[in-house]
Amino acid sequence: MITENDRILLVDPRGKKYLMTVTNKIFHTNLGKLDISEIIGMSYGDKIQSHMGKNFSIIKPNIIDYIYMMKKMPQTINPDDACQVIANTGISSGDTVVEAGAGSGAMTLLLSYTVFPGKVYSYDINERFLKVAKENIDNYGKENVEFKLKDIYEGIDEKDIDLVSLDLPEPHRVVGHAFEALRAGGFVFSFSPCIEQVIDFRREISKYDYSEVKTIETIIREYEVKERGTRPKTRMLGHTGFMTFARKI
């Protein structure tokens, strides 16, 4: 049963989504007005009708809904890319993660969700970005993230870390700090839009005892499926960036 202050996702007949908190308010859309207080006592999967007779489905939002609909500041890593971090490092519940380049907190949220009740330490030098990231994490209700207004190029405070995640202009400058902070078997990861960043990162990685070093290009190509004429939605492959992983031995 849905109660007041629960978070819900409303989906209109066109598939458009609205993430909101259940309160005593009127919500306006171009498909009509909705009295959100009427949702109290309903169940996920039920429908609510606007004053124009349009049915909106009520579903429980998941972490991907939050990431796509959170307040954005700088460029945000795509959830499809972020999931590669979990697949290639094996981080799991109880682990400890250091990330740098919090941005809007999209990667932070996925990491905190994955390692809970483990801890995420999120570094950024931009106080405004940290504020937005913290708001986004708080909206999801996670309490296992510590935000740090600090330049990770100057060092990492934490030790015995399972993963160091980097989304920075010069990730190669953190390779040595990451090696000191990681436990044996822990991973360092870097997301880079440009191949030159990858080359510098890999060059620095080679100076330390890292193994299982690999770089992948992340490409998203969504298809439009029709009875006749199925084809990619775009004419070209959608490059999002390069992801490099290395494991401390």
LINDANOR-V889130 format. One record per backbone hydrogen bond with DSSP energy under -1.0 kcal/mol. CO is the residue of the C=O (numbers start at 1). NH is the residue of the N-H. Records with the same first field share a line. If there is no record, write none. Layout:
CO = NH, NH
//
This chain:
2 = 41
3 = 6
6 = 22
8 = 20
9 = 59
10 = 18
11 = 57
12 = 15
16 = 12
18 = 10
20 = 8
22 = 5
23 = 25
25 = 36
27 = 34
29 = 32
32 = 29
33 = 51
34 = 27, 36
35 = 38
36 = 39
37 = 40
39 = 42
42 = 2
43 = 46
46 = 58
48 = 56
50 = 53
54 = 50
56 = 48
57 = 11
58 = 45
59 = 9
62 = 66
63 = 67
64 = 68
65 = 69
66 = 70
78 = 82
79 = 83
81 = 84
82 = 85
83 = 87
84 = 88
85 = 89
86 = 90
92 = 95
96 = 162, 163
97 = 121
98 = 165
99 = 123
100 = 167
102 = 105
105 = 109
106 = 110
107 = 111
108 = 112
109 = 113
110 = 114
111 = 115
112 = 116
115 = 94, 118
119 = 97
120 = 146
121 = 99
122 = 148
123 = 101
126 = 130
127 = 131
128 = 132
129 = 133
130 = 134
131 = 135
132 = 136
133 = 137
134 = 138
135 = 139
136 = 140
137 = 141, 142
144 = 120
146 = 122
148 = 124, 150
151 = 154
152 = 155
161 = 183
162 = 187
163 = 98
164 = 189
165 = 100
166 = 191
170 = 173
171 = 174
174 = 178
175 = 179
176 = 180
177 = 181
178 = 182
181 = 161
183 = 186
186 = 248
187 = 164
188 = 246
189 = 166
190 = 244
192 = 242
194 = 198
195 = 199
196 = 200
197 = 201
198 = 202
199 = 203
200 = 204
201 = 205
202 = 206
204 = 207
205 = 208
208 = 210
209 = 249
211 = 247
214 = 245
216 = 243
218 = 240
220 = 238
222 = 233
224 = 231
231 = 224
237 = 239
238 = 220
241 = 218
242 = 192
243 = 216
244 = 190
245 = 214
246 = 188
247 = 211
248 = 185
//
